[in-house]
Amino acid sequence: MGSVKDIQAHLRHAKADTTASEYMPELPESVQQMVGSVYHMLAKGDENKKGRSICYQKLPTLGKSSL
């Protein structure tokens, strides 16, 4: 992922503020924590199964009523 300046140049915005506010919204804290947790699980791997670097875990599915 590029910096704000890289994206600003690509989109030809005069101001970096335009790029940041319109195209790079801030992620909520809860999303940042979830991403960090998943990253940690993937980086750690499943210690119970040798030779695998990814932790396999069944995730809940979303029903149509959840959407």
N, C-alpha and C positions, 0 to 999 in steps of 0.2 A: 504494500500500500504506500502511496506517495504522500508527501507532505502537503500541507495546505498550499504552499507556494507552487509545488508541482502541478497540483490540480487547478489552481488559479491560472497558471500559464496555459494549460491544455484547454481550459474553457474560455480563455481570453477575457477574464474579468479584470476590471481596472483595480478593484479593491479585494484584498484577501478576506475582508469581513463578509463580503457578498458570498464568496465561495463557502466559507465556514458556516454561515448562518443558513444558507439555502441547501447545500449539498452534503453537509457533514453534521447532522444533528447529534446532540449529546445523548449517549445511551443512559437509561435509568440505572441507578445503583444496583437494583435487583438483577438486571440483565448482565451487568459487569460481573457480579458475584457468580451468576450461573455459568458464564463463559469461563471464568477463572476455575471454578470447580470441575467443569468438564475437561479443561486443559490439564489440570492437575491429575485427574483420573487417567487421561490418555498418556501423559508423560510418565506417570508412575507405572502403568501397566497392571495387568492382573498377576499378582505375585503368586497366586495359587496354581497357575498354569504356566509352566516353563516354556520358553520359546515364543510366547506371544507378547507383543508390546502394547496391545490395546485391551482395555477392560471391557468385556462384553456384559451388558446388563440390559434386561428387558425394560424398555421404557413404556409408560402408559400411552395408549392411543387416544386421540381426541375423537369423540363422537360428533355427529352433525350438530347436536344440541350445544356443543362447546364452542362452535365457530361463530 
